[in-house]
Amino acid sequence: CEVDCASCKLICSSTSSSEHHSLSGSVASSATSSATSSASPSASSGSSSPSSSSSTGGAPKNSHTSIYPTPSTPSSKPSTPTIPKAPTPSSSTPSTSTPTSPSSPTPSTSSPPHSSNAGSRKRAKCNNKKYGQCYNQEHVCPANCPTSCQVDCVTCKPVCNCDYLGALCQDPRFIGGDGIIFYFHGKKDKDFCLVTDPNLHINAHFIGKRNANMGRDFTWVQSIGVLFDNHRLFLGAKKTSVWDNANDRLSLAFNGEPIYLEETVGSQWSSTSTPLVTITRTSITNDLIVEVQGKLKVTAKVVPITDEGSRVHNYGITDEDRFTHLDLGFKFLSLTGKVDGVLGKIYANDYVSRVNTRLLMLVMGGEREYASSSIFATDCLAS
């Protein structure tokens, strides 16, 4: 648009931009020439024809000088074209108004999810006073194991219980002393030898459920029996229908006598015999550490099969039986080179892995070799 100086109104441009610039460029010269030249009749008659021709957008070049002689005042009115300059700052002001304000909420919205996730995870500490710089420091469990981790006092970092060497978790998934992950399925309602050594023997009782579409059972370790120096230690998970972590489902016994632990973090039971046996709660319920002085350390946690886990793996578990089982971690302190067992043989001096490492899921056989008659029997063929 442009300003019609005669009516002092904005109108849509009907002339080309080049004509508009030529008109504005000749304003000064035409104004001065009109002041010195006399107004001829032809000029007055020409002043009407250019107005009509300019409306059609076809004004001749010689008519440019005859447009301005009639209004000699446009020299003062060109100050009015400053009006269009007012909208131009206003068009720039929206860009500077407040588009920057949306940038401030974005950083604040990203932080709460992380803090909430961290708040829902369990915290663990280094309980070994020998590591003074790490002792009693609190760490948040990693996201992939939010409720089951421990602090490696050497590195002073939290590590998932099932990621340690010597771990036995899930259905049953082992991590041997060589770091290789493998599975040993066994059979439901049967006992198998995990470790057999001259002065240490560990059996595991397997529970499970038959899948009609598979040639084997889904299995988990429900309990373990540990024999050493004529002593017998039992750790088990009680059968549960509806799972509630607030209810303790651990079953403990030493030499046939039940062990009762107060349901507080850090509560401890100790044997009066040698070697010293200590059992310490690491959570209010369902989570503890067992230490047999000079022989081994065991972490044990009772866990159920969840609805999500049952759906993903097609277990077919219901509230009738949650198949509560143990997630275990073993640390051996005095094995001999002749140790054997599903887990123990990996620590033997002459061990050569029979696991097919080309498979995505490494499965170890030997059910007949490691089968035991009961939880405290030492009659497996490998013994």
N, C-alpha and C positions, 0 to 999 in steps of 0.2 A: 504493500500500500504506500501511498504518499499523501502529503497535505495539499489540499486545494487552497492556495493562499487567498483567493477571493472570498470563499465561504469559510475559510479557516476550519475545514473538516477533513478527516481522513477518508480517502477514497481508494478503491482498488486500482492498481496501476493498469492502464490500458496501453501504455507506451512501453517500448523495450527499455531495458536498463541502460543501454548505450545512449538512447535518446534522452533519458532522464539525466544522465551525467553531462550530456552536451548542453541540455537546457540550463542546468545549475552552473555549468562552467562559463556560460555566456552571460550570466546575471550581472556580473560586475561591469563587463564591457558595454552591455546594452544600457545599463543604468547611467553610466557616465556619458555615453553618446547621446542618450535621450535628453540629458540635461543641457547639452550644448547645441543640439540641433533643434530646429523649429518644428512644431507639429504641423504636418501638411495634411490636406484633406485625404490624400491617398493613405496616410498612416492611420487616420481615424476609421476610414472604411476598411482598411486591412486588419484593424484590431478585432473586428467582428468575425471575419472569415477564419483567422487562426483559431479562435475559440471553438468554432464548430468543427474545424478540421482536427484539432487536438482531441476532441471527444471521440473521434473515430480512430485516432491513433495514427493518422497519416499526415501530420503537419509538415509543410515544406520547410526547407532549411532557411529561406529568406524570411520566413515568418517569425523566427525566434526573436528578432530584435523588435518586432512590433507587439509582442505579448506584454512587455513590461512598461511601455511609456504611459499607458493610462493610469495604472496605480503606481504613483511615484513613492507611495508609502511602504511598499514591500521591503524597503531597506530596513524599516523598523520591525516588520513582521517576521523576517527570517529568524528573529530571536525565538519565535514560537516553535520552529522545528526542533528546538531543544526538548520539546514534549516527548517525541518518540524516544529520546535518549533516556527518559525516566524508566520506560519498560525494560530497557536493556539491563540496568543494574538489578531490576526485580527478577529478570530471568536468571541472573547469576546467583541471586540470593538463595533460591531453592537448593542449589548444589552445595551451598555452604551452611544450610540450615541445620538439620540434625541427622543426616544419613549416617554419620559416624557413630550414633548411639547404639545401633544394633550390634556393633563389634564388641561392646563391653559385656553383654550377657554370654557370648559364646564361650569364653574361657571358664566362666563360673559353672556352666551347666555340665561340663565334662568331668569335673572333679568329684561330685557326690557319688556316682556309681562306684568309683574305685574305693572311696572310703567306706561305703556300705558293704562292699564285697569283703574288704579287709576286716571289717568289724565282725562279720559272720564266721570268720575262720578261727580255728583253734590256735592257741599260742603255746609255744614250747620253750623250755630253758635247758641250758647245759647244767647238769647236776653233778659234774665231776670237779671237785675242788682243786684237782691238780692243774686245771687249766684256768688260772686266776683271771686272765683278761677276758675269758668268755663265760666263766662261772656265773650262773644266776641271771645272765642276760636273757631277756625275753624276745622271742622271734615269732613272726606270724607264719603259719603254715603256707606252703605254696598253693596256688589256685587249683592245681590238679589233684591235690589231696588235702582239702580244707579242714578235715577233722582228724587226720592221722599222719603226724610227722614227728620227728625228733631232731634235736640239734646235734650236729656233728661238732663235738668240742674242739677237734683239731682245726677244722676250717672255720668254725664258729658260724655255720650256716644251717638253716633248716632243710631237712631232706625227708622225702616221703618214705614212710616205713616200708612200703612194698618195692622201693627202688634200691634198697641196700643189698649188698652181697649177703647171701644166706636167707633171703626173704622167701616166704611161702604164703601166697595170698590167692584170693579168688578161686578159680575152678581147676584144680590147684596149679598155680603158676609159680615156678621156682626160679631163683637167680642163684646160680652156683658160684663157687669160689673163683671160677674163671671168668665170671661176668656174663656167661651165656644164659639167656632166658629159655626155659623149656617147660613143658607140661607133662605131668604124670597123672593119668585119670584114675587108675585103680578101679575099684568097684564099690558100689554103695553097701553100707553095713558091714564092711570088711576092715581089717587092720593091716597096716603095711609098715615096714621098717624104714625109717628115715635115716637113722644113723646107727651104726653098730661098730663099737671099738672095744678094746679090752676092758676099759673101766667106765664106759658110757654107752648107753643104749636108749634110743628114742623111737617110739612107735607112734603112729597116727591112726585115729579112727575116722574112716570116711563115711559121710552120709551122702545121699544123692537121690535123683529122680530119673526114672527111665523116660526117654523120649522115643516114641513109637517110630519116628522117622530116622532114627539113628541106631547104629549097632552097638552103642555103649551108653553108660549112664552119665548124666550130669553129676559131678561130685564136688564135695567140699570137705575140708578137714574140720571135724566137729570137736575133737579133743586130742591131746597128746599125753603119753605116759613116758616119764624120764626116769631111767634107772642109773644109779651111780653109788658105789661104795655101800651096797646093800640097802640103799634108801630108794623110796619110790615117791615121785612127785607127779601129781595129776593136775592138768589144766584143761577145762572144758567150757563149752557154751551150752547153756540150758535151752531146751526146746521152747520155742515161742510162737504164739499165733499172731497176735497184734503187737508190732514192735513199738516200744517207747524207750528211748535212750535214757530216760530218767530212772528206769528200773534196771538194776544191776542183774545181768544174766550170766555172770561168771561163776564157775564151780571150781573150787580149789581143795586140794587135800595133800597131806604129807604123811607118808607111811600109814595110809588108811584113815587118818584123822582129819576131819574137815577143818578148813582154815577160814576164819571170819575176819574181814578187813573193814574197818570203819569207812563209810562212804564220804571221805574227804580227800582232796588232793594231797599227796605226800604221806598218807597213812601207810604204815609199814608193819610187816610181820617178819620175825627172824626165828630161825631154828635154834635149838640148844645143842644140836649135834655138830659134828665136823664132817665134811667141810661146811662152813656157814652158808645157809640159804637165806636170802632176803627177798621179800616180795613187796613191791612199792606201787601204790596207785599213782598213775600219771593223770588221771581224770577222776571225777567224782564216781563214775560208774564205767564198767566195761572196758577198761584200759589199764594195763599195768606192765611192770618190768620185773622179771625174775632173774636173780643172779646166784649162781652156784660158784662159790669162791674157788678160783683157780681152774675152773672147768668150762663154764659157758655163761652166756647172757642171752635171755630170751625176752623179746617184746611180744605182747599178746593183746589183741583187741577183738572184742565180740562185734560182729557185723551181721545184718540180715540181708536177705535178697529183697531188694526194693521192687516196687511195681515197675519202675522204669527199667531196671536191670532185667527183670523177667520178660518185659516186652521186647527189649532189644535182642536178647539172646534166646528168646522163645523157650524159656524155662517152664512156663505154665505154673508159676508159684502163686498161691492165694493166701488169704489170712488164716486158713486152716493150719498152715505150717510155713513159717518164714525161713526155714532152713538156716537158722542162725549158726554161724561158723566162726572160726578163728582166722584172723590175719596175723601171721607170725613172722618174726625176724630172729635169726640165730647168729650168734657170734661165738665161735669156738676158740678156746684158749689153750687147750692141751691135747689135741688129737695126735694120734700116731700115724705113721705112714701107711698102716694097714687098714685104715678106716674104710668102711663100706656103707651101703645103704643108698636109697634113692637120692638123697642130698649128700650124704657123707662121702660117697666114693669119689666125688669130684675133688675132694681134698687129699686123696691118696697119692702116694709118690708115683705110682705107675699108672695113673689114670689116663686113659685114652677115650675121648668122647665117642659114643656110639650114636649121637644125635645126628640126624640128617640135616645139616645146616643149609641145604638148598631149599628146604621147605619154608614157607612163610610162618607156619605154626610148628615149632619143633616139639615133637612128642617123644618121650622116653618110654621104652617098654620095660619088661622085667617084672610083671605082676606076679608071676609064679615064684621068681627068685626072692622077692621082697615081701611076700605074704606072711603074716604072723597069725597065730591062733587067738591072741587076745592083746589087749592094750599094754600089758606088762610082760608078755611072753618074749623070750629071746630065741625062738625056734625058727626064724626065717632062714632060708637056705644060705643067704649071704652072711649070716652071723658066724 
